[in-house]
């Protein structure tokens, strides 16, 4: 199978960075079934927001958690539900990414489940045309299988937890193997690696979106690993700073920390102080 040689060199460089400098271990704060459900909802809500699927959080809460009928924007609503299902279902949420040839069927199955309500995008079918984001051109369709197989073989060479999660996410994001849903899929793969290791899954809030994407572009285009590693280490610690057992309280805390804002020039992402966790009083991050 042909593969993208430039991408493989980039994967190898990133894997070497992840092998040589240990990353902090941040345990999951989610211990109860209701907390897992609430975290999965927020993970799905924000992951879809990154891709331009914008809902008010209360509207999304209604059709995801409360079973209210989806009356408008059914396609976007099913995108949120698809990610929520895989973030909350133990089988999908705790599935480490395979190394080598098995990764192909594994990703196809995950994508088929994630996008099953969107038949027009070809759920579970690798892309049949080139795709891009801005000035970034992703792996060509004829090189998707080979690049996934060879790139995934690097996963066992890096430590489990955040390091392997970031490499798995980056391989899927760089290949962009499907016609749609690739960013959400990459973050689901990343978070599954974290769950397997008992580490905190990552939420990328709206106010952190541009920083997340900017650092990812620097890694893609310049091969500079540090901004992305630093950003993801920071946002994992931020994700672990909240108490998820009461959705109303965590939403209040997220609002106080500016998580739902868009402008980085007007707002700063705050984090609750550990001592004030029950009340979720924010402090400067």
PyMOL commands that set and color helices and strands:
alter all, ss='L'
color gray80, all
select helices_A, chain A and resi 5-20+33-50+57-65+74-88+90-93+102-114+119-121+141-152+155-157+162-175+182-196+206-222+226-239+247-256+274-276
alter helices_A, ss='H'
color red, helices_A
select strands_A, chain A and resi 132-133+136-137+270-272+282-284
alter strands_A, ss='S'
color yellow, strands_A
deselect
rebuild
show_as cartoon
